[in-house]
């Protein structure tokens, strides 16, 4: 579909679903195959420009109809893309659907194209050598690597340059993570001429690590930030995610060890950090940040935001430059200690900033500020001193008054644990066979839990090392007592329940789990899926049938774990949909065709009939409904085709609903006395014998099979007459049914039954000609 300057834009035809089996899934790594198939389908109907951006939206002021058609086509493409992705990709598509088809396409491209992974695979391909392994095996491995590289997408010039740079500075990029690289072949030769080339200096290792981070920033973070800034819509979650990725990149870069004499590594590191800082500045000054800041806040939240903004400004304008200057100078322990002290004080002030749970923006900004301070602390390689220094320094710890008060509170809790709870646990009966002993166990467990909760609720500043150590010891004491209490034997009834639950767990692990796993390998048999679901349901019912006392914590926990295992198996079984065979697809297509006839042909005809009802039109519609029902009923559907059976059931219900709309409403039931009821039945019976029966007998005698002529021009049975007589017999049945007969009126009931039997015999005679 092309769009000229003066050519109106029309609604595109339906998009063909030729590729229902190609579903985009990040775990499958099938982006390239899926991309080519989707573009081919869109090209068939002329919609490929909506994802590539070559078909812009017309100006509504110039051509309102074309603008509306453009939005209709764009929504159709978005729906098609959502249909062609896996369930795990659906939320991601819906998040970008409001921005249009191109935004969804660009987001999927950014999600599935991993330049860093391509660089690593290219480097791995460069490192393969022909050695002791057979040449055929090595060649096969090279083919596999190349296929994996191109499966991630086309190779750009920037990606190839980054891969060549990585290969030039280091022989094996896997050394960066501290893991010994796997050899390219099954056995390396003893004398490898490449060994000396792969032995690189520590500075080269650092430069290689920085190059990898620079490639990640250039090919992953920078395009993602640019795509986010180009969108007119705002997404706070995406904004926060990008900032988190930038902070993580800064942390990884700062963690690369660099000596002061490594000029090349220092220059490369500063260049990458500057690039990350530029991206971070762009994000923080974007419209999303402004939109978030313009939201109304109450007075308390505004004060908290102002305090966090002040601390963040102090970190960015004073502490961060000071740390950067320190890293460029000769090591100075006093200056380092002073910077650490300032950073710790900043953390304490941020931690003391009051933030409610519903102040989402304040909590996010405080977390961002804390992450920045922790990054600077990690850069300085700060860790608390284990032994006090002989000479007084800036880090010499002096216990202040508030810390002493906190230590006293913790000491009181520790004394309660050692002097009250510990003796109670020590004297607890070893054979807890009575319910009273179980209640005592629960009481002690609750006291220990409350003690740990109170200790955890104490607010301890980061520089209160002594208080932190005392709290750690007290918590360890309470947890030790809880472990001893849990190790004591439980009552006999609880142990029996635990044994039964363990037996059920064994059945699930050794019988149901292998069966479900085997089915998931080839989910084609719906009957097997139903059988396994029934077995899992029976297992849940047996587990639910165990009567557990409220004090049996261990038994209840064991049952909960087993129930969770069964539910996980049930979820995996539910998500595995059996693949349809060709016969099943054909049957489903036929039923869908019949439903289309019902919806688009029969329904308008019934509405037109209800406006101007005639007996002729009612008879015609009834015959059409009957033929459709016969076609649906004639279909042979196996029991395991559950979807097909449900589709046929829905079609039959729709057809019956239309049939009920066409049938005239039954006459209201009249209240009779028994003599009047007998008279009414006799009147109807007389009409049947004098009107209906002669007409039916005449029709049958006229068209007896033995009397029918065999010549082509012979008289054939009149179908309209048969339909008229059938309709008349139905009316007589409705009239007889409208006569209200009480249960004690035996004579009236016999007369009505006899009259109904006569009408049914006449109907049977007419039905012979309808076969």
N, C-alpha and C positions, 0 to 999 in steps of 0.2 A: 504494500500500500504506500504510494508516494503522495506527498503533500506539496502541491505547487503554491504559487503566490496567491492565485485567485481560485484555487480548487478547494471546495468544502471538504472538511474531514468527516468521514462517516464512521459508523460503528462497525468494527471488524467482525468477521464471522467467528464462530466458536473455535477455540484453540483445540487442535487434535491431540488426543492423549495416546500417542504411539509409544511412549517410553514409561509406562506405568511401573515397569520392573526396575528402572534406574532411579533410585531414591538417594538424594544427597545426604550423606552422613559423614561427619568429621572423622569418626573412628575408622571408617572404611577407606578414607583417602581417595575418594572417587570424584574430586572436584572437576578435573579436566574432562573426563568422560561425561559427567552430568552437564557441564557447561556447554559442550558441543551439541549434545542431544537437545537441550532446552532451546538453544539458539536456532537449531534446525526447525523445531516445532513452531517457534515464534515467526520464523522467516516464511513459513508456509502461508500464514495469514497476514503477513506484513506488519507484525508487532515488534520485530527485533529492535527497532529504533527507540522504543520506550525504555529498554534497559540500557542501551548504549548512549542515550541522550541525544540522538540525531533527529528526533521528532519533538520539537518544543511545543509547549501548550499555546494555542492561539489566544489572541487578546480577546477577552469577552466583550469589550466595548466595540470591537470591529466585527466579530462573528461569534455571537453567543451560542449558536447551535454547534459549531465546530468545537468550541471550548467544552461544552457539555459532553460531546462525543469523545473528546480526548480524555476527559476524566473517566468516562465509562470504560474506555479501552485500557486506561492505566490501572483501574481497579481490577479489571479482568486479568491483566498480567500479574498483579500482586496475588490474586487468588490462585492463579495457576502455579506461581512459584511456591506458595504455601502448601499447595497440594503435592508438589514434587519433592518435598523435603521430609526427613524423618521426624518422629515425634520430639526428639531432643532439640531439633532445630526450629520447631514451630514457635516457641516463645520468642526466639531471637528474630524471626521474620515479623511477628506481630509488633514487636517494639519499634520497627522501622517502617511498618506498613503505612502509617499516616503521612510519611514524607513522599510516598510514591514508589513506582517500580524501580526507577534508577537508584534511589536510596537503598532499597532492599538488595538490589544486585551488587552495589558497591560494598554494602556491609557484608554480604556473603563472600565477596572476593577478598575483603580485608580479613575476614575470619578464617578462611580456608587456605589462603596463600601465605606460606611461612618462608620468608626469604632466608631467615637464619638456618632453618632445616635444610634448605637447598644448598647453602654455603657449606654446611657440615658434610652433606652427602657428596658434593663436588670434591671437597678436600679428601674424603675417604676414597673416592674413585682415583684421585691423583696418587694416593699412597699405595695402591695395589701394585704388587710386583710379581713377575713370574719367577717361582722358586722351585722348592722340592715338590710342591703340589703339581698335579698333572696340568698341562696347559689348557685342556678342555674345561676343567673345573674353574681355573682362574678366569677364563674367558666368560664362562657362564655367570660368574660373580660380577664381572664388569657389566654384562648385559643387564643383570638385575639392578645394579646401582643406577645405571642410566635410566632404566624404566622408572625407578622410584623418583629420580630427579625430575623427570618430565611429568610425572603424575602430580607433582606439587604445582605445576604451572609452567608457562614459558620462561626461559632464562633471559633476564634483562642484562644490559651491559653493566649496570651497577653491581648486580649480583655476581656476575662473572669476574669483575675487577676485584671485588671483596674476596672472592674465593682464591684468586691468584695471589693476592696480598697475604692472606693467611697461609697459603702453601709456601710462600717465599720466606716468611719469617720463622716458620717452625715446621718440622717434619711431620709431627702428629699432634693435631689440635686437642686430642683427648687428654694429653698431659695436663691441661689447664685445670681440670677438675680433680686432679690428684689420683686418677684411676689409671692403672697400667693399660696401655692400648692393646687391643686384641690384634694378633698378627693377621696379615692379609691372607696368608696361606696356612695350611695345617702344620707345616714344619719349616722353620727358617733355616737357611744354610748357615754354616758355621762362620764363613767369611763373607760378610755382606759389605760391598763397597759403599752402601748408603749409610752405614752406621755412623761414620764421622760427620756426615752431613746432618744427621738427625740429632747429634749432640749439640744442642744450642746453649747459649749462655743464659743465666737468669734474667738478664735485661731483655733478651730476645723473647723469653717466655712472657715477660710482663707486657712487651709491645704487642705480642700476639693476642694476649688476653684483652688488651685495650682495643685492638683492631676488631675483635669479635663483638665487643660491646658497642663500638662505633657503628658496625654494620647493623646491629640490632636497632640502634637509635635511628639510623638513616632509612632502613627499609621496613621497619615495623612501627616504631613509635611516631616518627615524623609523619608518615602518610596517615596514620590513625588520627593524630591531632589535626592535621590539615582537613581531613574529611569531616571531623567533628565541627571545626570552625566554619566550614562552608555551609553547613545545614542551617536553615532559618529556624528550625525548631530546637528546643532545648531539652536535654536529657541529663538530669543531675547525677543519676547513677553512672552514666557513661563518663561524665566529667570527673567524678570521684575516682572511677577505675583508672582513667588515664593518668591522673595525678599520682595514684598509688604505683603505677608502673614506672613513672619517672623517678619517684623516690626510691623504688627498688633498684633501678638502674644506677642511680647515684651511689647507693649502698654497695652494689657490686663493684663499681669502679673504685670507690674509696678503699675497698678491701684488698685491692691488688697491691702487694708489697713492692715499693719502689725505693731504691737507695738514692741518696742526695746527689751522687755523681752520675746518675743515669739521665743525661740531658734529653735524649730522644724520647725516652719513656715519659719523663715529666711533661714535655711539650705535647705529646700525644694525649696524655691524660687531661691536661688543662683544656685542650681543644674539645675533647668529648664532653667534659663537664660544662664548658661554655655552651655547647649545642643543647645539652639537656636543660640548662638554665633558661635558654631562650624559649624552648618549648614550654617550660613550666610557666614563664612569664606570660606567654600568649594565652595559656589556659586560664591563669588566674585573673587576667584582665578581659576575659571573654564575656559575651552577653549572658551566658549561663550563670557565671558568678554574680553579675550585676542583678540578674533576675532573682537569684536566691537572696541577695542582700536586701532587696526591696520588699521582701515579705514582712508583714507587720510582726513585731515582737512586743512582749510585755516589758515592763521596766526592768525586772530582774534579769531577763535574758539579754536585754540590751547592755546592761552593765557587764555581764559575763563576756559578751562578744567584744566589748570595748577592751576589757582586760586582756583577753586572748590576742586581740589585734596588736595591743601594745607590746606584749611579750614576743609575738611573731616578728614585729618590726625590729625589736631589739636584737633578736637572733639574726635576722637577715642583714641588718645594717652595721652591727657591731661584732657579734660573736663569730659569725661565719667568716667575715674578712680577717678577723684576728686569728682564727684557726688556719686560714689559708696562708697568712703571713708566717705563722709559726712553722708550717710544713716546708716553707722555702728557706728557712734559716737553719743554723746549727742547732742541734737539740739542746734545750734549756729546761731542766727539770722544774725550776721554780716557775717559769712562765707556763709550762704545761700544767703544773698543779693549780696555778691561778685560773687558767682557762677551764679546767675540770670543775673547780669550785663554782665558777660563775654559771656553768652549764647545769650543775646539780641544783643550784639555787633557782634557776629558771624552771627546772622540772618540778621542784617543790611548789613554786608559785602556781604553775599550771595545774598541778594535782590538787591544790587547795581551792581552785576556782569552782564554785558551786554550780553544778549542772544537773537539771532535772532530766528524767528519762525521756520526756517529750520534747526537749529542746534539741532537735536533731541537728540543726545547723551548727549550734555551739559545740556539740559533742564531736562533730566531724572536724571543725576547725581546730579544736583542742587536740584531737588525735594527730592532725597534720603537724601542728606545732611540736608536739611531743616526739613524733617521728623525726622531725628535722633536728631536734636537740640530740636524740639518741644517735642519729647518723654522725653528728659532729663528735659525740663521745666515742663512737666506734672508730672514727678517723684518728682520734688521739690514742687509740688502743688503751682505753681506760679500764681498769679493773681494781676493786678494793684491795688494799694492802692486807696481807695475811698476818704480818708481824709489824708491830709499831717501830718506827724509825728511831734511831738513837738520838739524832739531832731533831729539834723541833722544826717542822715545815708547815706549809699551808694546809697539808692534809692531816695534821695531828688532830686526833679525835678527842674532843672534850665533851663529856656528858653534860648536857644542859638540864635545866629544871624540868621542862616538859617531858624530856626523854626519861628522866628519873621517875616522874610520875607514871609514865607508861610502863616502865620496867616494874614498878610496884604492882600495878594492875595485873601484869602477866605473871608475876611471882605469886600473887594470890590465887590465880587460876591453877598454876602449877602445884601449889600446896594442896588445893582441893583434890587434884588428880592423884597426888602421891599419898595423901593422908586419909582420904575418904573413899574414892572410887577404886584405887588399887587394892586395899584390903577387902572391899566388897567383892571384887572379881576373884581374889585369891580364895575366899571362903565360899564361893558359889558351889553348890552341890555338883559333884562330878556326874552323877546319874540323875539327870533332870527328867524324870519320868512322870512328874505330876504337873498339872496345869499351873499350880501356884509357882513352881520353879520357872516355868516358861514366862509367866508374867513378870517375875523378878528379872529374868534375862532381858526382857523388853524394856523394863524400867532402867536398868543399867545402861543399855545401849542408847536410850534416849538421853540420859544424863551426859554420856560421853559425846554424843552428837551435839548437844547444846553447848558443851564446853568448847568444842572445836569451832562452832559457829560464833561464839563470843570472841574467841581469839582471832578469828578471821575478820571480824568486824572492826577490830582496833585499827586506827589510822596511824601508820608509822611512816615518818618522812624517810627519804632515800638515804640521808646521811646519818640516821640513827642505827648504826651497825650493832651496837650492844642490844638494843631493844629488839631488833630483828632476829638476832641470834637466840635471845631468850624465848621469843615467841615460837621459833622453829623447834626448840627443845620441848616446849610444852605441848605443841601439836604432835610431835613424835611420841611423847609419852602417852597421850590419849589414844593415838592410833595403835600403839602396841597393845594397850589394854583391850581395845576393840577386837584386835586380831585374836587375842587369847580367848575372849568371850565367844567369838564366832567358832573357835576350834572345839568348844565343849560339845558333847553329844546332846542331841535333841531327844524329845520324847519318842516312845516306840511308835505311836500312831503316825506321827509326822514322818518318821523314818520309813514306815510302810508306804506312805503316800509318795515319798521321794523315790522309793524303789519302783513303784508303778510308773511314775513319770519317766524315770530312766529307761524303763522297758519300752515305753512309747517312743522315746527319743531314738532308741536303737532301731526300732522298726522303720522310723522315718529316715534315718541316716543310711541304713543298709538295704532298704527295700524301695521306699518311695523316691528318695533322692536319685538313685541310679536310673529309675524308670523315667522320671521327669527329665533328667539330663539326656537320656537316650532319645526321648521324644523331641526335645528342643533341637537336636541335631538334624531332624528331618520332620518338621511339623506339617504333615500332609493328611493325617487321619483324624478327622474330627471326632470319631467315635472313641479313639484312644484318649483324646484330650478330655472328653466328657468322663471317661472312666477314671482317669487320674484325678480330675477335679472332685469326683464323688469320693474317692479314697481319701483325699486330703480333707474333705468336709467331715467324713466319718472320724478321722483322727482328731480334728478339732472338737467334735462332739464328745469323744471319749475323754479328752483332756478337760473339757468343761464339766463333765460328769463327776470329776473328783471333788469330793467335799473337803475343803481346806479351812481350818480354823484361822481366825484373824491373827493369832499369835505365831503361826507357822511361817515365819519370814523366808526361811530357806526353801521350803516346799513351794511357796508362792513364787519365789524368784525363779526356781527351776521350771515351773510350769510356764511362766511368762516367756522364758527363753525358748522353750520348745514351741510355744504358740507362734512366736516371732519367726522361727525357722519355717513352720508350716505356711505362714502367711507370705513369706518371701517366695517359697516355691509356688504358691497359688498365684502371686503377682507375675512371676516369670511365665507361668503357664497361660495366664490370661493375655499377656502381651504377645505371645506367639500365635499369630493368626495362620491357619492352614492355607497353603497355596491352592488356588482354584485350578481344576483341570479344564481342558478345552470344552468338554461336554457340559460342565457346570457353568462356564461362562456363556455358552450358547443358550442354555436353559434360562439363565438370568436375563440374557438379552431378549429372549422371546417374551418373558413375563413383563419386562420393562416396556416392550412394544405394546402389549395389551393394556398396560396401565396408562400409556400415552393416549391410546384410543379412548379409554374411559374418561381421562381428564380433559382431553381437547376435542373430543367428538360427542361422547354421550352426555357429558355434563351440560354443555350449551344446549343440546337438543332437549334435555329434560327441563331446563329453565324456560326455553321457548314453549314447551308443552304446558308447563304450569301457568303461563300467561294466557294461552288459548287452548284449554284441554278439549280433545276430541277422542272418541272411542277408537277411531282408526289409528290415530297417532299413538295411543296407549298400547294398542295391540302390536304395532310395528316395533316400538321400543322394547316391549316385553320379549318379543322374538329375538331382537338383537342381544338383549341381556342373556337370554337362554343360550344362544349360540356361543357367546363369549365364555359363559360358565362351563359349557361343554369342552371348549378348547383348553381352558385352564385345568379342568378336571382330568382331561385325557393325557396330560403331561406326566411322565413317569419320573418321579423325583426320589432318589435314594435317601435313606434316613440321615446320612451324614452331611447332606447338603442343607445345612441349617439356614443359611442366608437365602437360598432359593425358596425354601419352604415358607419362610417368613414373608418374602416378597409376594408369593402367590396368595398367602393368607390375607395380606393387606389389599391385594387387588380384588379378591372375592368380597371383602368387607365393603370396599368402595362401591362395587357393583350392587350389592344388596341394599346399600343405602340409597342409591339411585332408584332401585326397584321399589323400595318403600315409598319414596317420594311420588312415584307415578301411580301407585295403587290408590284408589279412592278411599277416603276414611270410612271405617265401618259405621253403620247406623247405630245410634245410641240404643243401648239395651232398654227395653220397655218392661215395666213392672206389670206382671200378669197375675191373676188368680189362676188356679189350675184349670178350671173350665175354659177361661179365656185363652190360656196358653195352648190347650189342646185344639181350640178352634183356630188359632193363628197357625199352628203347625199343619193342621188339615188344609188350610187355605193355601199355604206354600206347597204342600204335597200335591194338591189339585193342579196348581199351575205347572208343577214339574211334569205331571203326567199328561196334561193337555197341551203344553207349549214346548217344553224342552225335549221330552222323549220322542214325540212324532218327528221333530226336525232332525234329531240325531239318527233315528231309524231310517229316515228318508236319505240322509247323507251317506250312511253306511251301505244301504241297499243299492244306491246309485253307483257307488264306486267299490263294489266288491272286487277283490283281486281276480276271481274267476271270470267276472263279467267285463273286466277292463279290456278294451281293444288293444292289439299289439301294433297297429299301424302308426306311423309317425304323426299323423294328424288326428289321432284319437283323442277323445275327451279325457282330460286329466282331473284328478281331485282338485276342488276349489280350496286353496289354502286360506283365502279370506273367510270363507264360510266356516271352515274348521275353527279358525281363531275366534270368530263371532260366537260360535256355540260354546267354546271353552270359556270365554268370558262370561257368557250367560250362566253357565253352570257354577262358576265361582260366585256370582252374585246370589244365586239361590243358596249356596252354602253359607254365605255371610248373613243372609236373611234368617236362615234357620239358627245360626249361632247367636243372633241377636235376641232370640226369644229366651228370656230368663226363666229357667226351670229349677225349682227348688229340689233339694235332695230327697224329699219325701214324696214327690209327685211321680210315682212309678209309671203310670199310664202315659203321662206327657213325655217322660224320658224315652219310653219304648217307641212312641210315635216319631219322635225327632230322630232317634237312632235309625229307624227304618227309612225315613225320608232321606237322611244323609247317605245311607247305603245305596239308595236308588241313584242319587246324583253321582256318587263315586263310580258306579258301574257304567253310567253314561260317559263319564270322563275317561274311563279306561278304554272304551270303544273309540273315542276320538283320538286318544294318545297313540293308537296303533298307526294312524296316518301321519303322525309327526316324527316317526322314527326314520 
